[in-house]
Amino acid sequence: MNLAELESLIEPVDLRSCLIARNGRLLFEHYRNSRIPEEIAKVNSCTKSVLSALICMAMDHKRIPEADTPVSDFFPKLPKDADPRKREMKLEHLLTMTAGFEWTEFGRLKSFPRMTRSANWIDYVLEQPLSDAPGTRMEYNSGVSQLLSAILVQATGLPTARYAEEMLFGPLGIEKYKWETDPQGIHTGGYGLWLRPEDMLKFGQLYLQSGSWNRQQLISKERVLRSIQPAVPANPPNRGHYGWHWWTDSFGEESPEGRNGISPTTSFHYFYARGYGGQFIYIVPVLEVVVVLTDDKRKRDRHPANVFRDFIAPMLLRACGK
């Protein structure tokens, strides 16, 4: 990989940070200034993928039942709703954003901002009407992530952040973080986590290693694979598919000779955590690569380039393709 070329390409973008590792070895490290490596910052909706890991861990340890469990097992008011379809809602539907709620994250209805202004976020989400039967269609919804955080608290008896410290942050050596809470003290499931770029890279490396860290299986391989599988097509204008609070996509040209129609010499599949404002953790299994990007500029000041697909992915194919 031509690191000098990459440095020049991303210079106009003015990223807060850019880290690239292969086989666990850091290949490229860029920070806007020398303070950033030790500063925690908002990862926004990358929080969802961290929450997914915690849910998977709780399932592995039998604290949370399997994904086909009704959501009403955790929220008794749900079966009393006038819409009987809410009784069909499963944990799987929350994880894949297919719960069916009438919701526009930042659009006309502004459901996400309205939730954060309500006195009880969980009640606000559960009371929203359904626009679709559960499992029918993906609709990006930070409210269902809050439901998952509340379920984790119920199931483990611990605050979400405390469970993360014991099961995930501690083993990964993540010591500096901040995690916001709702009015009831439930840690925000859809956003609100603050991390260092290096610790975001550790989290990505854990998933590259199929849930293994220092010879310890923190998340079962089967659960990791399940969570990153393309479950539903992403709703436009998003690309690719959505898994269990992870995005999935591919880069390059398809080839009939390649595995599953994808040739590793001309393309690759990847999955990623994505947070508003330019926070990303990309994992490319076939190339054994993890990429972390962070930014902190307002929308009007951000560069229009998709740094991963426009600059980094082509270099990965040239330098790492086999």
C-alpha positions as CSV (number, residue, x, y, z in Angstrom):
1,M,0.0,0.0,0.0
2,N,1.4,3.4,-1.0
3,L,1.1,5.2,2.3
4,A,2.5,8.4,1.0
5,E,-0.2,8.4,-1.7
6,L,-2.9,7.8,0.9
7,E,-1.7,10.6,3.1
8,S,-1.9,13.0,0.2
9,L,-5.4,11.8,-0.8
10,I,-6.9,12.2,2.6
11,E,-5.2,15.5,3.4
12,P,-8.0,17.6,1.8
13,V,-10.6,15.6,3.7
14,D,-9.1,16.8,7.0
15,L,-10.1,13.7,9.0
16,R,-9.8,13.6,12.7
17,S,-8.1,10.2,12.5
18,C,-7.5,7.3,10.1
19,L,-6.0,4.0,11.2
20,I,-5.4,0.9,9.1
21,A,-4.3,-2.5,10.4
22,R,-3.6,-5.8,8.7
23,N,-3.1,-9.1,10.6
24,G,-3.3,-7.0,13.8
25,R,-0.3,-4.8,12.7
26,L,-0.8,-1.1,12.3
27,L,0.1,-0.1,8.7
28,F,-1.2,3.5,8.7
29,E,-1.9,6.0,11.4
30,H,-3.0,9.6,10.8
31,Y,-4.3,12.1,13.3
32,R,-5.1,15.7,12.8
33,N,-3.1,16.7,15.8
34,S,-1.0,15.0,18.6
35,R,-3.8,15.2,21.2
36,I,-6.3,13.0,19.4
37,P,-4.8,9.6,20.1
38,E,-5.6,9.9,23.8
39,E,-8.9,11.8,23.5
40,I,-12.2,10.1,23.6
41,A,-14.8,11.4,21.1
42,K,-18.4,10.5,20.0
43,V,-18.6,7.4,17.9
44,N,-22.4,8.1,17.4
45,S,-24.2,5.1,15.8
46,C,-21.0,2.9,16.0
47,T,-22.5,2.5,19.5
48,K,-25.1,0.2,17.9
49,S,-22.5,-2.3,16.8
50,V,-20.9,-2.3,20.3
51,L,-24.4,-3.0,21.7
52,S,-24.8,-5.8,19.2
53,A,-21.6,-7.4,20.6
54,L,-23.0,-7.2,24.1
55,I,-26.3,-8.7,23.1
56,C,-24.4,-11.6,21.4
57,M,-22.4,-12.1,24.6
58,A,-25.5,-12.2,26.7
59,M,-27.0,-14.7,24.3
60,D,-23.8,-16.9,24.5
61,H,-24.0,-16.8,28.3
62,K,-27.8,-17.6,28.3
63,R,-28.6,-14.3,29.9
64,I,-30.7,-13.3,26.9
65,P,-32.7,-15.9,25.0
66,E,-32.4,-16.6,21.3
67,A,-33.3,-14.1,18.6
68,D,-36.8,-15.6,17.9
69,T,-37.9,-14.6,21.4
70,P,-40.9,-12.2,21.5
71,V,-40.0,-8.7,22.6
72,S,-43.1,-8.7,24.7
73,D,-41.3,-11.1,27.1
74,F,-39.4,-8.0,28.3
75,F,-42.1,-5.3,27.9
76,P,-45.5,-6.6,29.3
77,K,-47.3,-3.5,28.0
78,L,-46.6,-4.5,24.4
79,P,-49.3,-7.3,24.2
80,K,-51.9,-4.8,25.5
81,D,-51.4,-2.5,22.5
82,A,-54.4,-2.1,20.2
83,D,-52.2,-3.3,17.3
84,P,-51.9,-7.1,17.6
85,R,-48.9,-7.1,15.2
86,K,-46.8,-5.9,18.1
87,R,-47.1,-9.3,19.7
88,E,-45.2,-10.7,16.7
89,M,-42.1,-8.5,17.3
90,K,-39.0,-10.6,18.0
91,L,-35.5,-9.8,19.2
92,E,-34.3,-10.5,15.7
93,H,-36.6,-7.6,14.4
94,L,-35.0,-5.2,16.8
95,L,-31.5,-6.3,15.8
96,T,-32.2,-6.0,12.1
97,M,-34.2,-2.7,12.3
98,T,-37.3,-4.5,11.0
99,A,-39.6,-4.0,14.0
100,G,-42.1,-2.2,11.8
101,F,-42.5,1.0,13.8
102,E,-43.6,4.1,12.0
103,W,-40.3,6.0,12.3
104,T,-38.3,8.6,10.4
105,E,-34.9,8.9,12.2
106,F,-34.1,12.5,11.1
107,G,-36.9,13.2,8.6
108,R,-40.3,14.8,8.6
109,L,-41.5,13.0,11.8
110,K,-38.1,13.5,13.5
111,S,-38.8,10.5,15.7
112,F,-35.3,10.3,17.0
113,P,-35.1,13.9,18.3
114,R,-38.6,13.5,19.7
115,M,-37.6,10.4,21.6
116,T,-34.6,12.2,23.2
117,R,-37.0,15.0,24.3
118,S,-39.5,12.6,25.9
119,A,-39.6,11.8,29.6
120,N,-39.4,8.1,29.1
121,W,-37.6,6.9,25.9
122,I,-38.7,3.2,26.2
123,D,-42.4,4.1,26.6
124,Y,-42.1,6.6,23.7
125,V,-40.7,3.8,21.4
126,L,-43.2,1.1,22.4
127,E,-46.1,3.5,21.9
128,Q,-45.2,4.4,18.3
129,P,-47.7,2.9,15.7
130,L,-46.6,0.3,13.3
131,S,-46.3,1.1,9.6
132,D,-45.3,-2.5,8.6
133,A,-45.7,-5.9,10.1
134,P,-42.5,-6.9,12.0
135,G,-39.9,-8.5,9.7
136,T,-41.3,-6.9,6.6
137,R,-39.0,-3.9,5.9
138,M,-35.9,-2.2,7.4
139,E,-36.4,1.3,8.8
140,Y,-33.3,2.7,10.5
141,N,-34.4,3.4,14.1
142,S,-32.3,4.3,17.1
143,G,-35.4,3.7,19.3
144,V,-35.2,-0.1,18.9
145,S,-31.5,0.1,19.9
146,Q,-32.7,1.7,23.1
147,L,-35.1,-1.2,23.6
148,L,-32.2,-3.6,23.2
149,S,-30.1,-1.7,25.8
150,A,-33.1,-1.9,28.2
151,I,-33.4,-5.6,27.5
152,L,-29.7,-6.1,28.3
153,V,-30.2,-4.3,31.7
154,Q,-33.2,-6.5,32.5
155,A,-31.4,-9.7,31.5
156,T,-28.0,-9.1,33.2
157,G,-29.1,-7.0,36.2
158,L,-26.2,-4.6,35.3
159,P,-26.1,-1.2,33.6
160,T,-25.1,-1.6,29.9
161,A,-21.8,0.1,30.4
162,R,-21.0,-2.0,33.5
163,Y,-21.7,-5.2,31.5
164,A,-19.5,-3.8,28.7
165,E,-16.7,-3.2,31.2
166,E,-16.8,-6.8,32.5
167,M,-17.4,-8.6,29.2
168,L,-15.9,-6.5,26.5
169,F,-14.0,-3.3,27.5
170,G,-12.0,-5.0,30.2
171,P,-10.6,-7.9,28.0
172,L,-9.9,-5.5,25.2
173,G,-8.0,-3.1,27.5
174,I,-10.5,-0.2,26.8
175,E,-10.2,2.0,29.9
176,K,-11.1,5.5,28.7
177,Y,-14.7,5.9,27.6
178,K,-17.9,7.7,28.2
179,W,-21.5,6.5,27.7
180,E,-24.6,8.7,27.8
181,T,-27.9,7.6,29.4
182,D,-31.6,8.3,29.0
183,P,-33.8,9.8,31.8
184,Q,-34.2,6.4,33.4
185,G,-30.4,5.9,33.5
186,I,-30.4,3.3,30.7
187,H,-27.3,3.7,28.6
188,T,-28.0,4.9,25.0
189,G,-28.2,2.0,22.7
190,G,-28.2,3.9,19.4
191,Y,-25.5,6.5,20.1
192,G,-23.8,8.2,23.0
193,L,-20.6,6.1,23.4
194,W,-17.3,8.0,23.4
195,L,-14.0,6.1,22.5
196,R,-10.5,6.6,21.4
197,P,-9.6,5.7,17.7
198,E,-7.2,3.0,18.9
199,D,-10.0,1.4,20.9
200,M,-12.3,1.4,18.0
201,L,-9.6,-0.4,16.1
202,K,-9.4,-3.1,18.9
203,F,-13.2,-3.6,18.6
204,G,-12.9,-4.1,14.8
205,Q,-10.0,-6.5,15.3
206,L,-12.1,-8.6,17.7
207,Y,-14.6,-9.1,14.9
208,L,-11.9,-9.7,12.3
209,Q,-10.7,-12.5,14.7
210,S,-14.3,-13.9,14.9
211,G,-14.7,-12.9,18.5
212,S,-11.4,-14.1,19.8
213,W,-9.0,-12.0,21.8
214,N,-5.7,-13.1,23.4
215,R,-6.8,-16.8,23.0
216,Q,-10.1,-16.1,24.7
217,Q,-13.4,-16.5,22.8
218,L,-15.2,-13.3,24.0
219,I,-18.1,-13.9,21.5
220,S,-18.8,-17.2,19.9
221,K,-17.8,-17.6,16.3
222,E,-21.3,-18.7,15.4
223,R,-22.8,-15.6,17.0
224,V,-20.3,-13.2,15.3
225,L,-21.1,-14.8,11.9
226,R,-24.8,-14.5,12.5
227,S,-24.6,-10.9,13.5
228,I,-22.7,-9.8,10.4
229,Q,-24.7,-11.8,7.8
230,P,-26.7,-9.6,5.4
231,A,-30.2,-10.0,6.8
232,V,-32.2,-7.4,5.0
233,P,-31.6,-4.9,2.1
234,A,-30.6,-1.5,3.4
235,N,-33.3,1.1,2.8
236,P,-32.2,3.8,0.3
237,P,-30.2,5.9,0.1
238,N,-28.0,3.4,2.1
239,R,-26.0,0.7,0.2
240,G,-25.8,-3.0,0.8
241,H,-27.5,-4.9,3.5
242,Y,-28.0,-4.7,7.3
243,G,-27.3,-7.4,9.8
244,W,-27.5,-7.3,13.6
245,H,-26.7,-3.6,14.0
246,W,-23.9,-4.0,11.4
247,W,-23.8,-2.8,7.8
248,T,-22.6,-5.0,5.0
249,D,-21.5,-4.3,1.5
250,S,-18.9,-5.2,-1.2
251,F,-16.4,-3.3,-3.3
252,G,-15.1,-4.1,-6.8
253,E,-16.3,-6.1,-9.7
254,E,-18.2,-9.4,-9.4
255,S,-16.7,-12.5,-11.1
256,P,-18.3,-15.9,-11.8
257,E,-15.0,-17.6,-11.0
258,G,-14.8,-16.2,-7.4
259,R,-16.3,-17.7,-4.3
260,N,-20.0,-16.9,-4.1
261,G,-19.6,-14.9,-7.3
262,I,-17.0,-12.6,-5.8
263,S,-13.4,-12.9,-6.9
264,P,-11.0,-11.8,-4.1
265,T,-8.6,-10.5,-6.8
266,T,-11.1,-7.9,-8.1
267,S,-13.4,-7.3,-5.2
268,F,-14.1,-8.0,-1.5
269,H,-17.0,-8.2,0.9
270,Y,-16.8,-6.1,4.1
271,F,-18.9,-5.2,7.1
272,Y,-18.8,-2.0,9.1
273,A,-20.0,0.1,12.0
274,R,-21.2,3.5,11.0
275,G,-21.7,6.7,13.1
276,Y,-23.1,10.0,12.1
277,G,-20.6,12.6,11.1
278,G,-17.9,10.3,9.7
279,Q,-17.3,7.6,12.4
280,F,-16.5,4.2,10.8
281,I,-15.0,0.8,11.7
282,Y,-14.6,-1.3,8.5
283,I,-13.6,-5.0,8.6
284,V,-12.5,-6.7,5.4
285,P,-12.1,-10.4,6.4
286,V,-10.6,-11.8,3.1
287,L,-7.8,-9.2,3.3
288,E,-7.5,-9.4,7.1
289,V,-7.8,-5.6,7.3
290,V,-9.5,-3.2,9.8
291,V,-9.9,0.5,9.0
292,V,-11.0,3.2,11.5
293,L,-12.1,6.7,10.3
294,T,-13.3,9.5,12.6
295,D,-14.3,13.1,11.9
296,D,-15.8,15.9,13.9
297,K,-16.8,18.6,11.4
298,R,-20.4,19.8,10.9
299,K,-22.2,18.5,7.8
300,R,-21.6,21.7,5.8
301,D,-17.9,21.6,6.4
302,R,-17.3,17.9,5.6
303,H,-15.6,16.8,2.4
304,P,-18.0,14.9,0.1
305,A,-15.6,12.0,-0.5
306,N,-16.4,8.5,0.7
307,V,-12.9,8.0,2.1
308,F,-13.1,4.2,2.3
309,R,-14.6,3.5,-1.1
310,D,-13.0,6.3,-3.0
311,F,-9.4,6.1,-1.6
312,I,-8.7,3.2,0.7
313,A,-10.6,0.3,-0.9
314,P,-8.9,0.6,-4.3
315,M,-5.5,0.6,-2.5
316,L,-6.4,-2.5,-0.5
317,L,-7.3,-4.4,-3.7
318,R,-3.9,-3.4,-5.3
319,A,-1.8,-4.0,-2.2
320,C,-3.5,-6.9,-0.5
321,G,-5.5,-8.7,-3.1
322,K,-4.5,-12.3,-3.6
